[in-house]
Amino acid sequence: MNVKNVVLSIVALIMGTVCAEAQINILNAATPEDIGVRTEAQIAYDNDVPLPYGYVDERDVLWSKTTWEIIDLDERVNFPLYYPIDTNNIGAERRSLYDVLVKNIKNGKIDGVYADSYFTEKRSLQDLDASLVYRDTTDLGIDQFNAGEPVDEQYVREFTLDAGDIEEWRVRGYWYLDKRQGELKYRLLGICPVAGEARSKAFEDDGFDSRVELFWVWFPGAREVLHNAKAFNRRNTSQPISYDHLLNSRRFHGVVYKEDNVQGDRNVNDYVNDNALMQLLESDRILESIRNIEIDLWNY
């Protein structure tokens, strides 16, 4: 390795270290407590809103297709949607996507929560509690109950889902060809966390597996909340990216598991059975056919 390469390596290491330690207000902080706290001037300057979608006339939609995708959180490119899973010791600027949604559902800032991806059945906090929290009584508590005595709280176990339990996200999106602008566009409609129900934590030794869709969030109604929540930007930590931007710009890797079709929107694994490779190839074929629509538009 020559001297030039050594110098470049050192410079890259220093820049990476500086970016890794960059935090909000760190350059203007008088004390460590001021790090991460925005000044009034910064708040006024950053008083922005999500970029509006704009009105799309139905007559301008030349072609469209709805797809459902799985975002596997084991893939490195999808890590910004998963981490940090330990949010107790992280500043307000860093929260897992799951924590952002659940927190704002509970405080009422997100109202569009549904049971399925077709948004036909709305869900309340009481409905979500059955999936997110599981309470179990030990044998000693049952003995107290059978004896007619009040059950002591120490004999009641409570298991709650947290960010670390989320295994994947599922998204529903709408691809359409805008003939006015002559381009293919994508509009995210819904997002859903997938995990084992909270009761699966109580039966881990029994191999209990109940991975389900916890709830569906109407994405356009949650954009303002997701715009204010920041995800990790691995390329430049001084410029965190909002979850709204990350999802709208499709900075994730998804696998199509369903598309709207004449068979009642059947899943890919319903007609490609017991072959994971062929299911992946079918997913790629669906996405490729969508992209070819725009290419074919300009072929003469």
Secondary structure, DSSP 4 states (H G I P E B T S, - for coil): --HHHHHHHHHHHHHHHHHHH--TTTTT-SSGGGTTPPPHHHHHHT---PPP-----GGGEEEEEEEEEEEETTSGGGGGGT--S--SSS-TT---HHHHHHHHHHTTS---EESSTT--SB--HHHHHHHHEEEEE-HHHHHHHHTTPPPPGGGEEEEE--GGG--EEEEEEEEEEETTTTEEEEEEEEEEEEEE-GGGGGGGGGT---EEE--EEEGGGGHHHHHHSEE--TT-TTS-EEHHHHHHTT-S--EEEEE--TTTS-BHHHHS-S-HHHHHHHHHHHHHHHHHHHHHHT--
